[in-house]
């Protein structure tokens, strides 16, 4: 049991992930703090609420925190419409995905990948913004809710 807990902890520590959404002077961000996530329900995800008429800017960053390099890590970003804040990520069906990108890359120790993009929602609603990375028995994510009114 102890070995399993240590192995899960090591996997969570292989990468760090952050995502930030801004609209005008409003901004919110999320990080992959595994210790915090264990104690908080999904409904406590960070949230940005702004006008659906505005332009949103999303920034994400993945950093390799472990000492050893990793090859062929999958970095997956998506923005998907959901029914309510805090909802678990739904299956990614084309009708609900607003933005999506994926790439496979190699990470040396302490290296990172990042991106910035802008978008306007097709309609008012609640959206899940998520960045995730998987590779070399390490996986992590950062996510937040965007409420466009």
N, C-alpha and C positions, 0 to 999 in steps of 0.2 A: 504494500500500500504506500509506504513512504517513497519507494522508488518511483511509483507512478506519479505521485504528487511532484517530486523533483523533476521528472521528465517533462511533465506538463508545464512547470515553471520555466524550465530551460527553453521549451518551444516558444513560450510567450515572450521571452527575453531576446529572441533572435533578431527581431526587427522592432522599430518604433514606427508608428503611423500617426499622422495628423491631417486634419481636414479643416478648412476655414471657408465660411461663406460670408460675403459682404454684399450689402445693397445700400448705396449712398454712404451715409455715415454710420450705419448699423453694421455690426459684425458679431459673429459667434464662431466658436471653434470647438473641436473635439480631439482628444488624443486617446491612445490605446492603453490607458492605465488599468492593467489587469486587476490590480488589488482593489481599485474602486469598483470596477464592474461586478465583482463577485457579490458585493453587498448592495448594489443598487438594481432595482427592477428596470426593464427596458424603457418604461415610461419616463425615466429620468434622463434620457438622452438630452444633450444640449440642443437648443432650439433657437432658430432665428425666425422672427415674424416680420414680414414686410409686405409692401404692396405688390400684387401680381402684375401691375403695369410696369414695374421697374426692371432694371437690368441687374442681374446677379453675377457676381464674380466668385468662382470657386478655385481654391488653391489646395493642393494636397502634396504631402511629402512622405516618402518611405525612406528610412535609414537602417542600414545593417548595423546592429549593436553588438553582435557576437564577434569574437576575435577571428574566427575562421571565415574564409570566403564561401560564397554559395553560388552555384551555377544554375541557370534555368529557373530562376524564381519567377513566378507568375504574379504580376501586379495588375489588379483589376479595379477599375473605378466605375461607379455607375450612380445615376440619379434616376429614381423610379417613383412614380406616384403611388401613394399608399392611402388607406382609408382614414387613419387616425395617427396622431403622434405616438411614438413608442411602439408601433406595430413591428413585429418581427419582419425581416426582409422576405418579401414574397418571391415566388418563382419569377424569373426574368422573362416575361412575355413581351413581344414587340410592341403591343398596344399601350403598355404602361411605362416602358423605358423611355426617358427623355434624352439622356446622354449616357454613353458607355464607351469605355476604352479598355484595352487589355494589351499587355506586352509581356514578353518573357525576356529576362535580362540576367546578367551576372552581377553580383555584388561582392566587392572586396570589403574587408572590415572597415567600418566607419564611413562607408560611401553611401550616397543617397540618390534618389530619383525624385523629381518633382514636376508638377505641371500647374498651369493656370488656364482657366477657360471662363468664358462668359456665356450666359444664356438668358432667355426670357421664357417664362413658363407659357405653355400653350393655353392654360386656363388656371384659375384660382384653385387651390387645393393644398394638400399636405404631401410633401415629397421626402423621401429618404435619400440622403447623400452619404455614400459609403466608399471608402478606399480599403482594399484588402491586399495582402501579400501572402504567398505560400511558397515555400521552398526549403529543401534540406531539413525536413522534419520541424520546420518553424512556420508558424502562421500567426498573423495578427490582423487587426482591422481598426479603423476609426470611423465613426458614423455620427450623423446628427440629423435632426429634422428641420425642414424648411417649410414654414407655413406661409403660403402666398395668398393674401386676401385681396 
